[in-house]
Amino acid sequence: MKTLHIFAFITLLGAQTAMSETAPTELATFGGGCFWCVEAVFQQIDGVKSVKSGYAGGETKNPTYKEVCSGRTGHAEVVQVEYDPTLVSYDALLLWFWKAHDPTQLNRQGADSGTQYRSIILYHNDEQKQAAEKSKAEAQKKFSRPVVTEISPMDVFYPAEDYHQDYYSNNKTAGYCNFVISPKLEKLGLKK
């Protein structure tokens, strides 16, 4: 009898795992300074399936990192987060977004300066737009300076070059990772 219960439990567990692997996912797109930092945060959030660094919010088609860094493309460094809404809500992702950077800094985060480092939420539908605007109003209550985060419709996302993907995971001993990303993760209570 116990064997039958264990078999039923294992079967149920397998079915739940298969369901969560095939559950429809949604996209969220955020920019909060250097995409290496933002990517490292969102990769650790339960329910997030993947995080891709890239460029969005500008005019230049198929921009390169060098072009975006010039500040002349209009693009921001962003991450596109694929998540399972049955495991993590868009509202929860917005809370992480506000915690992961200083949304009161205009066109900069720390030493990174320029419009490519602006705080931005690119919404994929009306529900995300409404949630982002509500969340921004709530976030403003926690800051003495104005929140300057741009909320705009998502148009085209251009993935960044391969060496930018999983940057922190692949370069933990690099100076930027040691002095900027690791302390940020520690401050947020995430794994370094």
TIVO-887569 format. One line per 5 residues: for each residue x, y, z negated of N, C-alpha, C. Coordinates in pm, 1 decimal. Example, Ala and Ser with C-alpha at 12.3 -4.5 7.8 and 13.67 -1.06 7.14 Angstrom:
<atoms>
1319.0:-569.0:-780.0:1230.0:-450.0:-780.0:1320.0:-330.0:-780.0; 1285.0:-225.0:-708.0:1367.0:-106.0:-714.0:1290.0:3.0:-787.0
</atoms>
This chain:
<atoms>
81.9:-119.2:0.0:0.0:0.0:0.0:86.4:125.7:0.0; 194.8:124.9:-83.8:283.6:240.7:-88.3:349.7:263.4:47.6; 385.9:156.3:115.7:448.7:167.6:245.8:354.6:235.7:344.5; 225.5:202.1:336.5:126.3:262.7:424.3:115.9:413.1:397.8; 117.2:453.4:271.1:110.8:595.9:236.9:235.2:670.1:285.6
350.0:607.7:267.8:474.7:670.8:313.6:472.9:685.0:465.0; 425.5:579.6:534.5:417.4:585.7:680.5:321.4:696.9:724.9; 206.5:708.2:658.2:108.8:812.3:691.7:167.9:950.4:667.1; 240.8:967.1:557.3:303.9:1095.9:525.5:407.4:1133.0:631.2; 490.9:1036.7:669.1:594.4:1061.6:769.4:529.4:1096.4:904.3
421.6:1026.5:939.9:349.9:1054.4:1063.9:291.9:1194.8:1060.7; 229.2:1232.1:947.8:171.7:1365.6:933.1:280.4:1472.1:940.4; 391.8:1449.4:874.6:503.7:1543.2:876.2:556.1:1560.6:1019.2; 568.3:1449.7:1090.8:613.6:1456.1:1230.0:516.6:1533.1:1317.4; 386.6:1513.5:1295.6:285.1:1584.5:1373.6:290.3:1733.5:1344.5
308.5:1771.4:1216.2:317.9:1912.9:1181.5:441.2:1976.1:1243.4; 552.6:1905.0:1241.6:676.0:1956.6:1302.1:656.4:1976.1:1452.2; 594.9:1877.8:1517.7:571.0:1888.5:1661.8:477.5:2004.9:1692.1; 374.4:2024.6:1606.9:281.8:2134.9:1628.4:352.6:2269.4:1615.0; 442.0:2283.2:1513.2:509.0:2412.1:1495.4:610.1:2437.1:1606.9
663.4:2328.7:1665.2:757.2:2345.3:1776.0:685.2:2386.5:1904.0; 558.5:2350.3:1916.9:485.2:2382.9:2038.2:385.7:2497.2:2017.4; 378.4:2549.2:1895.2:286.3:2660.8:1868.2:326.0:2779.8:1953.8; 226.5:2854.2:2003.8:259.5:2971.0:2085.5:335.5:3075.5:2003.4; 435.8:3131.9:2064.6:514.9:3234.3:1997.3:479.0:3371.4:2052.4
521.4:3473.6:1980.0:500.5:3611.2:2023.0:634.2:3683.1:2021.4; 638.1:3801.8:2082.3:760.5:3881.0:2088.4:743.5:4011.2:2011.6; 851.5:4053.6:1949.2:860.0:4183.9:1884.9:993.5:4242.8:1926.2; 997.8:4374.4:1949.1:1122.7:4437.5:1992.6:1151.7:4557.9:1904.8; 1273.0:4556.5:1845.4:1313.7:4659.6:1750.5:1454.7:4709.6:1779.9
1477.0:4836.4:1755.5:1610.9:4893.3:1760.2:1635.3:4971.7:1632.9; 1746.0:4943.1:1567.0:1778.0:5011.0:1441.7:1927.6:5027.8:1427.2; 1990.3:5087.1:1529.1:2135.6:5100.9:1529.1:2196.8:4992.2:1615.3; 2316.4:4951.1:1580.7:2387.6:4848.0:1656.7:2307.2:4718.1:1657.5; 2288.0:4660.9:1775.0:2207.7:4538.4:1781.5:2272.7:4420.7:1711.8
2404.4:4423.2:1692.1:2469.0:4313.6:1618.8:2414.3:4303.5:1477.3; 2393.6:4419.1:1413.1:2341.9:4422.1:1275.9:2197.9:4374.6:1270.4; 2115.8:4427.8:1358.3:1972.9:4397.0:1357.2:1952.4:4248.8:1389.5; 2028.3:4198.1:1484.6:2020.8:4057.3:1521.6:2053.9:3968.1:1401.7; 2160.3:4001.8:1328.3:2203.7:3920.3:1214.0:2097.1:3913.5:1105.8
2019.5:4019.9:1090.2:1911.2:4020.4:991.1:1797.0:3931.0:1038.1; 1744.6:3956.8:1157.2:1625.7:3884.9:1202.8:1650.4:3737.0:1227.6; 1774.2:3697.5:1254.4:1803.1:3555.0:1274.1:1778.7:3474.1:1147.9; 1775.6:3539.8:1033.3:1760.3:3467.6:906.4:1616.9:3464.9:854.1; 1524.6:3524.6:924.8:1387.1:3532.8:877.1:1310.4:3406.0:914.6
1250.3:3341.9:814.7:1170.8:3221.6:840.4:1059.3:3254.0:938.8; 1041.4:3167.1:1037.1:938.5:3186.4:1139.3:991.7:3247.9:1267.1; 1113.0:3303.5:1259.9:1175.9:3358.4:1380.7:1240.8:3243.3:1456.7; 1203.7:3230.4:1582.4:1254.9:3121.3:1666.0:1385.0:3158.9:1735.4; 1394.7:3283.8:1783.0:1517.0:3328.5:1848.9:1524.6:3480.3:1844.8
1645.8:3530.5:1855.5:1670.1:3674.9:1859.9:1769.0:3699.8:1973.0; 1733.3:3789.5:2062.8:1821.4:3820.8:2175.3:1852.7:3969.9:2173.3; 1980.5:4002.4:2179.6:2023.1:4142.0:2186.4:2010.1:4191.7:2329.5; 1973.6:4319.9:2343.6:1959.5:4375.4:2477.2:1934.6:4524.1:2475.6; 1882.6:4572.3:2587.2:1861.5:4715.8:2608.0:1717.6:4738.4:2654.6
1656.0:4844.6:2604.0:1519.4:4878.0:2645.1:1492.3:5024.5:2613.4; 1386.0:5075.6:2673.1:1343.3:5212.0:2643.3:1406.5:5318.6:2729.4; 1476.1:5278.0:2834.9:1543.3:5375.8:2920.5:1500.1:5366.1:3065.3; 1575.6:5434.2:3151.8:1539.4:5441.1:3293.2:1627.2:5355.4:3384.2; 1752.4:5335.7:3349.8:1846.6:5264.7:3436.3:1812.3:5116.5:3445.2
1806.1:5063.3:3568.1:1779.2:4921.1:3586.8:1907.5:4840.8:3565.8; 1892.8:4727.3:3498.6:2003.8:4634.7:3474.0:2128.0:4705.7:3418.7; 2113.3:4778.8:3309.0:2228.7:4852.3:3256.4:2333.6:4760.1:3195.3; 2456.3:4806.1:3197.7:2564.8:4734.9:3130.3:2586.6:4799.1:2992.9; 2659.6:4731.2:2908.8:2691.0:4783.6:2776.2:2763.5:4918.1:2788.2
2858.1:4925.1:2880.3:2934.3:5048.7:2899.6:2842.2:5163.4:2940.0; 2746.7:5135.3:3028.7:2652.6:5239.4:3071.5:2562.9:5284.4:2956.1; 2513.8:5188.9:2878.4:2426.9:5223.0:2765.4:2504.9:5304.6:2662.4; 2630.2:5266.3:2637.0:2713.5:5339.7:2540.9:2740.9:5483.3:2583.9; 2729.5:5511.3:2713.3:2751.1:5647.9:2761.5:2638.9:5740.8:2715.2
2524.3:5682.2:2678.4:2409.4:5761.5:2637.4:2330.2:5818.8:2753.0; 2367.5:5784.8:2876.6:2300.7:5844.2:2992.3:2191.8:5755.4:3054.3; 2171.6:5635.9:3001.3:2071.2:5546.3:3059.9:1933.8:5563.5:2995.3; 1929.7:5623.1:2878.2:1805.1:5635.9:2803.6:1770.5:5512.8:2721.1; 1845.6:5404.4:2739.5:1816.5:5280.0:2667.4:1867.2:5284.8:2524.0
1801.2:5207.4:2440.1:1847.5:5183.6:2304.0:1898.8:5040.6:2296.3; 1993.5:5017.5:2205.6:2032.5:4880.6:2173.9:1919.7:4823.3:2089.3; 1861.3:4713.7:2135.1:1747.2:4654.3:2066.4:1765.9:4503.8:2053.9; 1679.2:4443.6:1973.7:1669.8:4298.3:1969.9:1528.0:4259.1:2003.6; 1514.7:4152.3:2080.0:1383.8:4096.7:2108.5:1370.7:3969.9:2025.4
1271.9:3972.9:1937.3:1250.6:3866.6:1840.4:1135.1:3779.2:1887.7; 1162.8:3650.9:1906.8:1056.8:3554.9:1936.3:1020.4:3488.3:1805.3; 892.1:3495.7:1768.8:852.4:3443.0:1638.4:722.3:3364.2:1647.1; 702.9:3278.8:1547.4:582.1:3199.3:1535.2:487.7:3273.2:1440.2; 377.7:3330.5:1491.3:289.4:3409.5:1405.7:216.6:3327.8:1299.4
222.3:3194.4:1308.8:163.3:3113.0:1202.4:258.8:3100.5:1084.8; 385.5:3138.6:1105.3:485.6:3129.3:999.0:531.6:3265.3:946.7; 529.5:3366.7:1032.2:567.7:3501.5:990.8:483.3:3601.0:1070.1; 429.5:3698.8:1001.8:343.7:3796.5:1068.9:426.0:3910.7:1127.5; 365.5:3980.9:1220.8:429.2:4100.6:1276.6:449.1:4203.9:1165.7
351.3:4215.4:1075.1:364.1:4308.3:962.7:485.3:4275.4:876.3; 510.9:4146.2:854.2:628.1:4105.3:776.0:757.4:4142.0:849.4; 758.5:4124.8:981.5:876.8:4163.4:1059.5:900.0:4313.9:1049.6; 791.4:4391.3:1050.6:804.6:4536.7:1035.3:866.7:4571.6:899.9; 830.0:4501.9:794.8:889.9:4528.2:662.9:1041.0:4504.5:666.5
1083.2:4398.2:733.4:1226.9:4371.5:747.1:1294.1:4480.9:830.3; 1226.0:4526.2:933.7:1279.2:4633.7:1017.2:1309.3:4757.7:932.5; 1215.1:4798.7:848.3:1235.4:4918.5:766.1:1347.7:4898.3:665.3; 1361.3:4775.6:613.1:1467.2:4748.4:514.6:1605.5:4739.9:578.3; 1610.6:4702.1:706.5:1737.7:4670.4:772.4:1817.0:4792.2:819.3
1756.5:4912.8:815.2:1827.8:5031.4:862.1:1767.6:5156.1:796.8; 1828.9:5270.9:823.2:1778.1:5397.2:769.9:1700.2:5467.6:881.0; 1567.1:5462.7:875.8:1486.9:5520.5:983.5:1477.5:5672.8:978.6; 1548.9:5734.7:885.9:1548.1:5882.0:878.6:1667.6:5942.8:951.2; 1756.7:5859.3:1002.3:1873.8:5909.4:1075.7:1839.0:5919.6:1224.1
1847.6:6038.3:1278.0:1814.0:6060.4:1418.6:1931.4:6022.6:1508.2; 1907.2:5926.7:1596.7:2007.2:5885.5:1697.1:2139.6:5840.8:1636.0; 2130.2:5770.1:1525.5:2252.8:5717.1:1464.2:2217.1:5617.1:1356.0; 2315.3:5535.7:1323.3:2313.5:5451.5:1204.4:2456.8:5444.7:1157.9; 2481.7:5502.3:1040.8:2618.5:5504.3:990.4:2709.7:5577.1:1087.0
2819.6:5511.1:1124.1:2917.7:5571.5:1214.9:2876.5:5561.0:1361.6; 2777.3:5477.5:1391.0:2730.8:5461.2:1528.9:2639.4:5577.9:1563.1; 2679.1:5655.9:1662.9:2605.7:5777.8:1694.7:2571.6:5784.1:1843.3; 2450.4:5831.0:1875.0:2404.3:5844.5:2012.4:2262.3:5792.6:2024.9; 2194.5:5832.0:2130.6:2054.5:5791.5:2147.9:2039.0:5640.3:2160.9
2144.7:5572.2:2201.2:2138.4:5426.5:2213.8:2124.5:5357.6:2077.6; 2150.8:5431.6:1968.9:2140.7:5375.5:1833.9:2015.9:5424.3:1761.5; 1920.8:5480.9:1834.8:1801.4:5536.3:1770.9:1714.7:5426.4:1709.1; 1636.0:5467.7:1612.8:1538.8:5379.9:1549.6:1415.9:5375.3:1639.4; 1378.3:5254.4:1681.1:1268.3:5241.8:1777.9:1194.3:5109.8:1759.2
1064.3:5117.8:1771.8:978.5:4999.7:1777.3:912.8:5002.7:1914.8; 932.3:4896.9:1991.1:871.2:4885.9:2123.8:759.0:4782.8:2113.6; 635.8:4830.5:2120.4:522.5:4740.5:2098.7:482.8:4670.9:2229.5; 434.2:4546.8:2213.5:396.7:4462.8:2327.3:246.6:4463.2:2355.3; 167.6:4515.8:2260.9:21.9:4521.6:2279.6:-36.0:4624.5:2182.1
-166.1:4648.1:2194.3:-231.7:4748.9:2109.8:-227.0:4713.2:1961.5; -239.0:4584.3:1930.6:-234.8:4543.3:1790.4:-99.3:4577.5:1729.4; 9.2:4551.7:1803.5:142.4:4586.0:1753.0:157.0:4736.8:1738.9; 102.5:4813.2:1832.8:111.2:4959.1:1824.9:44.4:5009.2:1697.4; -76.9:4962.3:1672.1:-149.2:5004.8:1552.5:-76.0:4962.8:1425.6
-24.9:4839.8:1424.1:48.6:4790.8:1306.8:175.2:4872.8:1285.1; 245.6:4906.8:1393.1:369.6:4984.6:1382.4:341.0:5124.6:1328.4; 235.8:5187.9:1377.8:202.4:5322.9:1331.4:161.3:5322.2:1184.4; 82.5:5223.0:1145.3:41.2:5210.0:1004.7:162.7:5183.5:916.0; 249.6:5095.0:962.0:369.1:5059.8:886.0:464.0:5178.8:872.5
475.4:5258.0:978.0:560.7:5377.3:972.6:507.8:5475.6:868.6; 376.5:5493.8:865.1:316.0:5584.2:765.9:342.8:5533.8:624.4; 335.7:5403.0:604.4:365.1:5344.5:472.9:512.7:5359.9:438.5; 599.1:5337.5:536.8:743.8:5350.2:514.4:780.3:5492.6:476.6; 713.9:5589.7:537.2:744.7:5730.7:509.2:732.3:5762.6:360.8
642.2:5695.7:290.9:621.0:5719.0:147.7:744.5:5684.7:64.3; 833.6:5604.0:121.5:952.6:5559.5:48.3:1075.6:5645.0:74.8; 1062.6:5742.1:165.8:1175.8:5826.1:202.8:1144.7:5972.5:176.4; 1245.3:6046.0:129.7:1225.4:6189.6:107.6:1242.5:6268.5:238.0; 1318.0:6213.6:333.2:1335.9:6278.2:464.3:1239.4:6216.5:564.4
1207.8:6287.8:672.4:1113.2:6233.5:771.6:1166.1:6107.3:840.4; 1077.6:6011.2:859.4:1109.1:5890.9:937.0:1101.7:5931.7:1084.1; 1210.6:5909.9:1157.2:1219.8:5955.5:1296.5:1203.7:5841.0:1396.8; 1160.0:5726.8:1350.4:1144.8:5609.0:1436.2:1048.0:5636.3:1550.9; 1093.7:5607.7:1671.2:1011.6:5619.6:1792.1:925.8:5494.2:1804.7
799.8:5511.1:1839.5:711.1:5398.2:1867.5:664.2:5413.8:2011.3; 706.9:5320.7:2096.2:680.7:5331.3:2240.5:639.1:5196.4:2296.8; 571.1:5196.6:2412.5:535.0:5068.3:2474.3:658.3:4996.8:2529.1; 656.5:4865.9:2517.8:763.8:4783.7:2574.5:744.4:4777.8:2724.8; 849.1:4811.4:2798.0:842.5:4805.9:2943.8:928.1:4688.7:2990.9
1056.5:4711.6:3004.8:1147.3:4607.4:3052.4:1257.1:4586.9:2948.6; 1283.9:4461.9:2918.1:1393.4:4425.3:2828.6:1505.1:4366.8:2913.5; 1625.2:4422.0:2898.5:1742.5:4371.3:2970.2:1833.8:4303.7:2869.1; 1851.9:4171.6:2878.3:1942.4:4104.5:2784.7:2083.6:4161.1:2796.5; 2147.6:4175.8:2681.7:2286.6:4221.1:2679.4:2377.8:4109.5:2729.1
2499.4:4146.1:2757.5:2599.8:4050.3:2803.2:2615.8:3937.2:2700.7; 2657.4:3820.6:2749.2:2666.0:3701.0:2664.5:2747.5:3723.1:2537.0; 2855.4:3799.5:2543.9:2940.6:3813.9:2425.4:2873.3:3892.9:2313.4; 2760.4:3958.0:2341.9:2684.8:4028.3:2237.7:2585.9:3936.1:2166.4; 2553.2:3823.7:2225.8:2454.5:3733.2:2166.7:2516.3:3655.5:2050.7
2441.3:3643.5:1941.6:2489.0:3573.3:1821.1:2622.2:3630.3:1774.6; 2636.9:3760.4:1787.5:2766.6:3823.3:1762.4:2818.1:3796.5:1621.7; 2736.6:3818.7:1522.1:2782.3:3799.5:1384.7:2819.4:3653.5:1358.8; 2734.6:3562.1:1403.3:2761.7:3418.7:1383.1:2893.5:3377.2:1446.6; 2925.4:3435.9:1561.0:3046.2:3397.8:1635.0:3170.4:3479.3:1598.2
3154.1:3586.4:1519.6:3267.4:3676.9:1492.2:3272.4:3724.0:1347.2; 3243.3:3636.3:1253.1:3231.7:3677.6:1112.5:3358.0:3741.2:1056.5; 3473.6:3710.7:1113.4:3597.5:3767.8:1060.4:3635.8:3900.2:1127.7; 3558.9:3942.0:1228.5:3587.4:4069.3:1295.9:3563.6:4185.2:1198.5; 3636.9:4294.0:1217.5:3629.7:4408.6:1127.7:3488.0:4461.9:1110.8
3415.1:4482.7:1219.8:3278.9:4537.4:1211.4:3188.8:4444.2:1130.4; 3207.2:4315.6:1150.2:3125.7:4218.2:1076.4:3157.7:4223.1:927.2; 3287.3:4229.5:894.0:3329.1:4233.5:753.3:3286.5:4360.3:681.8; 3298.2:4473.2:748.9:3277.3:4601.2:680.8:3137.1:4659.8:696.8; 3061.1:4613.1:795.5:2927.1:4668.5:817.1:2818.4:4562.0:800.8
2829.5:4452.4:875.6:2720.1:4354.9:876.8:2713.6:4274.1:747.3; 2826.2:4219.2:701.3:2824.1:4138.4:578.8:2768.9:4215.3:458.6; 2813.5:4340.2:434.1:2755.0:4415.2:322.1:2604.2:4440.1:339.0; 2560.9:4462.4:462.8:2416.6:4482.8:488.1:2338.7:4357.0:452.4; 2387.3:4242.0:496.4:2319.5:4115.1:466.9:2315.9:4090.3:315.8
2426.8:4118.5:249.8:2433.0:4100.1:104.7:2331.9:4191.4:34.5; 2326.1:4315.0:76.2:2232.0:4413.0:17.5:2086.8:4366.3:34.0; 2056.5:4302.1:147.6:1921.7:4253.7:175.8:1891.7:4116.6:114.1; 1991.8:4057.5:49.0:1973.3:3926.8:-12.3:1973.8:3813.5:87.5; 2038.2:3834.9:203.0:2047.2:3732.0:307.3:2186.1:3667.9:306.3
2199.3:3555.6:376.3:2327.2:3483.7:382.0:2429.6:3559.2:464.2; 2554.3:3557.7:414.4:2663.6:3618.7:490.3:2732.7:3511.7:571.8
</atoms>
